[in-house]
Amino acid sequence: MTNELKSKVLVVDDEPSICWSFQRLLGDEGHGVLVASSVEAGLQLARENEISLVLLDVRLPGEDGLTALPKFLEATKHAPIVVMTAFGDLETAVRAIQQGACDYLVKPFSLALATKTCRQAIRVLNDSHPTATANQVAASTSPLIIGNSAPMQQLFRHIAMVADSPLSVLITGETGTGKELVAAAIQRHSGRATKPYLAVAPVALSESLFESELFGHVRGAFTGATEDRKGLFELADGGTILLDEIGDLPISAQVKLLRVIEQQQFTRVGDVRPRDCNVRILAATHRDIDAAVQAGRFREDLLYRLGAVRIHLPPLRERSGDIAILCRHFLQQIGHPLADDAIDGALSEELDKRPWYGNVRELRHAVEHAAVFARHRRFVASDFPVPVATAPNASSPDSLHPDQRLQLAVEAWTTAKLDLQDQTQPALYEAFLAIVEPMMLRIILDRFSGNRAAVAELLGLHRATVRERLKKYGIGDTDRQ
């Protein structure tokens, strides 16, 4: 650290080993370190010294650290506060950040992480920013996202840090990891918590309905539009929208969505009057979105707009120790009489070794399955369904409907052509047909053993037209009828 960063740091923790570690760690970097084992003693030191950073434990004798956090902000004239706890969960992380903490450490933490956190906190000491109050914490405190593992503690921290910002968030992760729960948690702990929260999967909408559902329409805009109708962006005014499965959105829809995000305005279908758009956008996908950009299936500029902040959910197989906690939670939800001890240590270890390619969703179904077969006794391994042997490759084109595969291929080809060639080139459509049409004709002609009448009927073309196309591409014996 440079000399200008040397300052006084206050450590408030009742564990002597933690205090000693910070004294050595920060003392070696030129800081003066004061220690206290209670809120009362810590506040006294804070009032008597010019403190540049507070490291505050949550669980302390007497008053707890979170309750006292606003007092430390006042006593230190809003010095940065890093909260420390060995009992991390989402609600603790959110409450700490929204009450004014600048960061959050979960014990046990590495010295490298502690050093990095302290340095960052001191560097922003002179930054002025309003601190949130406890009133901003959402009324609902149900711990919908369960886990004690290190990846989950990091996830809780990320949610807490980003929840009350105005930035868009892109949530990524495998199917079944709980992306919708993370989006709901971000909204629940944001300043928009009391405003509407709407979740939609735009890819499920047909192209004709996409604009109408998202942006609304006016009476007479199209057949069946008998009255004005508000779209999701208008219904969610002041609130939050989750755009689920955004990675599967067609290019044409991406363009329309990008325009709304950039201009912060939308126009109802059939209307000419733009309307202001005051909506925070969260997006989620299980796709490799960066690979989709490279392949031309997803617009890079839209990715930048949606992914101002990215949060990645860890797969269940990387969440060591969370299986037993999740099983207990699911059993409690269904009211199982042995929820707390239905799974012993040996079974928990066995379940930890399974790959859980369906992630938390698969685990929940497996627990419910076991509860049916075990009845009111403790569970054994045979109560659980046989695990999935291989990971489903959700991003593989082979898993898509043929129409979807064709659509992705056409989108990628067209985008590449527009990027690489003169867009005024008039032969683009003919170039496309020259690639697609002869391939289709060869396959169908071969399938019907050269019967041109059958080929014409299947294609919905006149036999003379089919004969002309075959001759154009030099396919088959054009003299055959």
N, C-alpha and C positions, 0 to 999 in steps of 0.2 A: 504494500500500500504506500501511496505517496504521503509526504508529511502533512499536506493540507487535509488529509482524511483522518488524521489522528484525533481521537475524541474520547469522551467518557461513555461507557456502555454499562447499563444496569441489567443484571441478571436476577430475576425473581423466580426462584425454584427451591423447593425443600429437599432436593436430592443433592447432597454435598459433591458427589462425583460429577454431576452436570455443571455445577458452579465452578469446580476446580478445572474442568476441561475448558470452559470458556475463558477462565483467567489465563490459562496457559496459551490457548489458541489466539485470543485477541491481544493478550499482553505481548506476545512475540511479534505482533504486527504493529506495535506502538500505541495501543489503546490503553487507557486506564479502565479497569473493570471493577465495578462495585457489585456486591452480591447481597441478596436478602432472601430469607426463607418464608416470608409471608407478605401479604398485600400491605398490611400496615407498615411494616419495616421498609418495604419497597417504596411506598408513597412518601415516607419521611425522607429517604435518600433522594428521591426525585425532586422534592421541593427544595432541598438544600444544595443541589448540584445542577450544573448545566449538562443535561443528559442528551446525547445524540442518538441513542438507540436503546430500546428496551427489549429484552428477551424474556417473555412472560409465560410461565407455565399455567395450564388451565386448572389442574387440581392442586390446590394449596390448602393448608390448614386454615380454618376460618373462612373468610370470603374467597370465592373462587376467582380465577384470573379473568374469565370472560365478563363476569359481573363488574369487576374492577377496571376493565379496560378503558372505559370513558374517563375514569378518574386519572389514570396514568397519562392519557392524552392531555388532559387539562393541566396536570402537574408538570409535564415536560414541554408544554406549549406545542403540542402536536408533533413530538418526535416520532419517528417511525417505530412501530411495535411489531415484533415477530412473535406470534403465539406458538407455544410448544405443548404437545400433548402425546401421551402414550395410548390414548383412547380415541383415535380419530374416526370420525364419521362425517357424512355430508353436512348434517345440520350444524355440527361444531365448526367445521371449516367455513360455512356460509356465515354463521353468526359472527365469527371472529373477523372475517373480511368486511362484512357490512357494518360492524361496529367501529371500524377504523384501523384494524390491523393491516399491515402492508404485505405480510406473508405468513406462512403457516408451515411449521416443521413437525413431523410425526416421529416420535421416539420409537426405536433407536434410529438416529440419523448419523450419516457419516460426517467426519470432520470436514471433508471436501465440500459437502453440501452446506454445512453450517457456515463455513468460511465464505462461500459464494453468496449465500443468502444475506449474511451480515454486510458484506461489501456492497451488494446492490442496494440494501436498505440505506446505508450511510450515504451513498452517492446521490440518492434522490432526496436527501434531507432537506435541501432548500427548495425543492419543487413544491409549489402551492397547489393543493387540490382539496375540494370539499370532502369531508368525511361523512359517510352515511351514518344514520342513527338506527337504534334498535327497532324503531317503528317501521323501518323498511323491510324487516324480515317478514316473510310471508306467514300468514296465520297457520297454514298447514305445515306441520313438522313431521309428517309421517316419513320414516326412513325407507323410501321406496327403492333405493339403490343400496344393496346389501353387500358388505365385504370388508375384511380387515387386512387383506394382502397389500403389499407395497404398491402394485399397479393401481389398486382401487384408491389407496390413499392419495396417490398422485392425481387420479381422476377427480376426487373430491376437491382437491386444491384447485384444479383447473376450472371446475364448475364455479367454485366460490369466487375466483379471481375475475371471471368473465361475466358472471350473471348480471351484474348491475351496469355493465357497459352498454353503449348503444350499438356495438359492432355486431355484424352478422357472424354466425358461427356455423362451420361445416363439421358435422359429426360423422365420423367414419368408423367402421368396424364390421366384423363378420355378422352374418345373419344370426339373430338370436342373442346378441350381446346386450341389448337394451338401449339402443339409440333413441327410441321414443321416450324412454324414461329419463334419459339425460336431457333431452330437449324440454320435457315437462319440468324438470328440476331447475333448469336455467330460467325458464319463464316464471316459475313459482317464487324464485328468490330475486327477481328483477324488479326494477321500478315500475314495470308494466304488469305486475302480478294481479292487480284488480281489473285489468282490461281484458278484452277477449283473447282467447288462445285457440287457434284453429289449426288442425292438422289435416293435410291433404296429400295424396300421392298423385301428382299431375299426370304421371305416365299412365294411370288408369283411365284418364279421360280421353275420349276420341278427339281428333284434331278439330272437329266441328264444335265440340263442347268446351275445349280448353279455354278459349278467351271468354266465353260466356260465364263459365263457372268461376274463373279467377277474377274477372274484371266486371262482370255483369252485362246486361243488355237493356235496351229501351224497347218499348212497345213497337211492334212492326219491324224489328231488325231482321227477322227471318220468320219462316213459316212456323207457327206455334207460339211465337212471342206475343202473347195477348196482353201483357202488362210489363211495366218496368220491373227489373229485378236487380238487386244488389249482388255483386260478386264477393268472393272471399276477402279480397283486399279492402273492400269497402266495409264489410261486416266486421273485420278485425281492426278497424281504425283505432289507433292509439295502442294497439296490443301487439300480438306476436303471431306469426304464421310459421308452421313447420312444413317444409316442402320435402316429403319423404321420397325415397328412391329417386333422388334427383339425377343420379348417374345414368338412368335409363331414359331420360327425357329426350325426345327427338330434337334435332338441330333447329327445325322450324319453330318449335315451342321455346327453345332456348333463346332465340333471337327476340321473341316477344317479351320474355321475362326479363332479359337484360335491359331492354329499352325502359321498362317500368322502373327497375332498380336504379338505373343511371339518372333518369329524369325525375324520379320520385313523384311520378304522375302516371295515371292510367286513364283510359277512355273506354266507356262502355261500348259494347258492340252496337253499331247503328247510330252512335252519337258522335258529335264532333267536339264536344266540350271536355277538355281534360280536367281531371279531378286530382287533388293533392293526395299523396300516399304517405301516411304516417304509420308505418308498420315495420317492426323489427323482424328480420327473416332469419330463421334457422333452417338448415338443410341437412339431410342425412342420406347416406348411401353405403351399400356394402361393396360397391364396385371399387376397383383401383382407378380412382378418378384421374390421377396423373397419367396413367397409361392410356386412358380414354382420350385425354387431350393430345397425347402423342400420336394416337391413331386417327385423330380428326373426328372423333365421335362426340367430343365435348368441347365447347368453346373456352379458350384460355381466358378471355376477358371476363366471362361469366364466372369462371372458377375464382378469379381474383376478387370479384364482387361478393360471392357467397362465402368464400373462405378467408375473410379478414382474420379470423381466428379458427384454428383447427383443433378439434378434440378427438383423439383416437381411443376407442374402447378396446381394452385387452380381451383376447379370447379366454374362455373359462379355463383352458388347459394351462394358461400362464398365471393363473390366480391361485397359487399354492396356499392351501389352508382355508379357502373360502367355501369349499364344497359342503362341509358339515354345517357351516353357518347358514348357507342357503337352504339346505335340506330342512333344518329346524324351522326356518322362516316359512317355507312352503307348508310344512305340516301344521304350524300354528294357524296359518291362514285357512286351512280346511278343517280346523278344530280336531286334529288327531289327539287322542288321549295320552299318547306317549311322545309328544312332539319334542320334548327336551332330551329324551334318552332312547329314541327308537333306533338310532344308529350308533354303534359302539366304535371304539377306536380302530379296530381291525378293519371293519367295513368301511370306515371313513378313508383309511389309507388305500383300500382297494378301489374305491370310487375316485380317489385322487389320481389314480394311474390311468383311468379311462381318458380317451381323447376328447370326448364331448364336442364333436364337430358341430352339433346344433346349439352349443353353448348353453346359456342359462335357460333358454326355452326348452331345450332337450332335457336338461336336468329336471326342470319342473314337471314335465310330463312323466319322466322316469319315477320321480318321487310319488306322484299321484298313482301311477301304476303299482308301485310297491305297496302303497297304503291299502289298495284294494285286496292284494293277495296276502298281505301280512295280517290283515284284520287288526286285532288288538294286541298282537305280540310284537317283540322287537324284530327289526328287519334283518334279513339275511340276503346275501348276494343274489340268490336265485329269485328273489322277489322283484328284482329290477329287470327291465327288458334287455335283450342282448344289445350291446353297444354297436353303433354304426362302425363298420370295418374301415371304410375309407372316407376321406374328406370330400364332400361334394364340391366340385369346382364351379361355384355359382357364377363366376365371370366368364366361363367358357361359352363361346358362341353356340356350341353343340347343345347347350341346355335351353336355348331359345327356340321359339316357334319359327318355322321357315320364313314367314312374312317379316318377323323381327330381324332375322339374320340378313335378309335381302335389304331391308330398310337401312340397317347399320352400314352395309357394304356400299349402298348407293350414296348415303350421306358422306361417308369417308371419301369415296371417289370424287364426288362433286366438289367437296370442300378442297381437296387436294388440287383439282384442276383449276379452281378459281384462284387459289393461292399461287400456283406456279405459272399460269398462262395469262395471256391478255383476255380480260373478261369480255371484251367486245367481239371475241372470236365467234363467228356465227355457226361453226360446225360442231359445237359441243354436243348437241342432241344427237347428231348423226354419228359422232364418235362413240357415244354411249350405246346407240342401237347396234353399231358395228361389232361391239363386244358382246352384247347380251343376246341379240336376236339370233345369230347363227348358232350359238350354243344351245338355245332353247329348241330351235328347229331340229338340230341333229339328235338331241336326246329324245324328243317326241317322235320323230320319224323312225328312229331305231326301235322305240318301245312298240310302235304299231307296224313294225316290219315293212316299212316303206309305203304303207297305205295312206296316200295323200288325202283321200276323202275323210278318213278318220282324223287325220291331223287337222284338216280345215274345220271339221265340226268341233273338235276340242278347243281350238283357238278362237272360234267364232268368226272365222274369215272365209271369204269365197275361195273355192278351189283354184281359180285363176290367180288370185292374189298370192296364195301359198306357192303355186308353181313359179310365179315371178320372183318371190323372195328366195326360193331355193336356187333358182338360176343365178340370181345376183350374187349369192355367196358360194356358188359352185358346189352345192350339196346334192348328192345323189344323182340319179339318172333323170334329168328334167323332161325326157320324152315319155316317161311313164305317166299313166293317168291315175 
